[in-house]
């Protein structure tokens, strides 16, 4: 990342730190505040949450000993920050409208909120760090396009698995390698019918100090599908099959499993996204190949594999802890950690977890009604498959069977949704 450490040190010495605000002080939001508190050249001046007590706790857990004040307007926040104070609020607009703020971090996990936050960032010319992958895989291309037109950076976050995979992917592409596969290790057992009311997941969530809904989003596979769709949309890599393969394998198996079938692997083609269940987690990987014999010899000598495929493996991803790097990267270099291309390559579609009845209102990702699966965007469009980011709050117009794909004609959507309006604009402008 160039000289980002010395750039931050210089900003600190000049008394001109990067000023960041955070929207969403949950588990990961609190990590971000704590990490920024240890850094030089950056300040997290505003924390937003539905509860000011939760927002204040983020500063408390970070060990911040200065004054924290509750504000309701941007003007109040500007006065407080100028006096060296930190701000907490339930009004997310304060985090965006406050003049001195340069980067806004969305850690809400709500696709609708992500759309609203980003549109306000565009209006007020604030860089947006999108921890909200659920929003990105729904309307990321149109948001990125609008951000670029406004002269701001739209970025996925460093440390989250999509950002970490894209980091290794960019490295491999810059060196001229052919990409065979890119992926991650899944860190939870897979139960596609899991729901937060199940005692096993409720107990495990409580032990991890996280919501059961968030844990189930991982367990039922939705988060993996969403993350790898973000990677697909940022790189052009595609799922080999709907839902990807997700084989059981370990790090030492990656090059022999994620390769073409004619090489003994599971893939129909090269250039795919996928995941494995084994000791890969918490790492991410990119498998590459080359026809340059001199390079092949060097890769073998350096224990990258015996060919024809070679492993680039990052053994960790520090979700939320690395996020401040993206905020700094946007301000200092005007660059993203990762962002979608100008169109969707992959879509996350909505699959019923149970039999559903007409009139039911669909709940959130990670709850009871549905899970996400990855599919090629062109196939999803042809089949009018409902993007999972639009599912929450939709009213079913007919019965849906367990494991059935929910389509647009099966639901009534909220036409007042900013997310839906952006999605329609995206479909019109980018998929003609």
C-alpha positions, 0 to 999 in steps of 0.5 A, a space after each residue: 500500500 505504497 507509503 501509507 504509514 508514513 503518509 498517516 504520520 505526516 498528517 498527524 505531525 501536521 495536525 491534519 488527521 483524516 476524519 472518519 465517521 462510522 454508521 453502525 456500532 455493532 460488533 464490527 463497528 466497535 472494532 473499527 473505533 478501537 483500531 482507529 484509536 490506536 492509529 496516528 493520522 486518523 480520527 473517528 469523530 462521529 459514531 452513529 447507532 440506533 442507540 446513543 448508549 451503544 455508540 458511546 460504548 464504542 468509544 468506551 471499549 476503544 479506551 477513549 478518555 476524552 469527552 464524548 457528547 451527544 449531538 443531533 445536527 451537523 452544526 453541533 458536531 462541527 462545534 464539538 469536533 473543533 473543541 476536540 470532542 467526539 460525537 455520538 448520535 442516532 441521526 445518520 445524516 450527521 455522520 455525512 453532513 458534518 463538514 470536516 468528515 472525509 470518509 464515511 464507513 457504513 457498517 449497518 449491514 442493511 441494503 436499504 440503509 447502505 443505499 441511503 447512506 451512499 446517496 447522501 455521501 454522493 451529495 455531500 462529497 464524502 468517500 464511502 467505505 462500504 462494509 455493507 456487502 449486501 448493498 454492494 451486490 444489489 446496487 454496487 455498479 450504479 452507486 460506484 458510477 454515481 460516486 465516480 461522477 461526484 469525484 468520490 471513492 466508493 470502496 469495499 473494505 480491506 480485511 473483509 474477505 472480498 477486499 482481501 481476495 481482491 487484494 491478492 487478485 490485483 497482485 496476481 493480475 499485475 504480474 500477468 498470471 492467468 487466474 484459475 480460481 479465487 476464493 475463501 475458506 468457510 469458517 462455520 458449518 453449512 446448514 442451509 436451513 438454519 434460523 436464529 431460533 435454533 438453540 445451537 445457533 442462538 447459544 453460539 451467537 451469544 458466546 461470540 457477542 453477536 446477533 443470532 441473525 448475523 451468525 445464521 447469515 454465515 451458517 446458512 451460506 448466504 454470507 459466503 454467496 454474497 461475499 463471492 458475488 462481490 468478488 465476482 462483480 469486482 473481477 469478472 470471475 464467475 461461479 462455476 455452478 449455481 451456489 458454487 462447489 464448496 468442497 471439503 478441502 484443506 490449504 494443501 489441496 487447493 491447487 488440485 481441487 480448484 482446477 479443471 476436470 481434465 487436470 483432476 479437479 472439480 472445475 468446468 472452466 478457469 476464472 471462477 469464484 468458489 470456497 472450501 470447507 477445511 483449514 483454509 479459514 481464516 485465509 483467502 486464496 487465488 490460484 494462478 497458472 502461467 505458460 512461462 517456463 522460467 516463471 514455472 521453475 521459480 514458482 516450484 522452487 519457492 514451494 508455490 506448487 508443482 503445477 500446472 496451477 500455483 497457490 497464492 494464499 493470504 492466511 488471514 483476513 482481519 475484518 473490521 480491523 483493517 477497515 481504516 486502511 480503506 478510509 485512508 486509501 480513499 483520502 490519500 490516494 483516491 483509490 478503492 480496496 475493491 469495487 464492482 465493475 460497471 455491470 453485475 457479473 453475478 447475482 445473489 438470488 433468493 431461495 426459500 428455506 421453508 414453505 411460505 404462504 401468500 401474504 407473508 412478509 419476507 424477513 431479513 437475510 439470516 432469519 427464517 424465510 430465505 437464504 442467498 445463492 450465487 448465480 450468473 447475473 444473465 441467468 438470474 435476469 432471464 429467470 426474473 430471479 429476485 435479488 436477495 438484497 431486495 427480499 426484506 419486506 417484500 410481500 408474497 403474492 403466492 405460496 412458495 415451496 421450500 428450496 424454490 427460487 423466489 422470482 419478481 412476479 411472486 412478490 410485491 416490493 416497496 416502491 418507496 425503497 431507495 434501494 429498489 429505485 436504484 436497482 431499477 435505474 441500474 437495470 435500465 442503464 447498465 443492462 440494456 
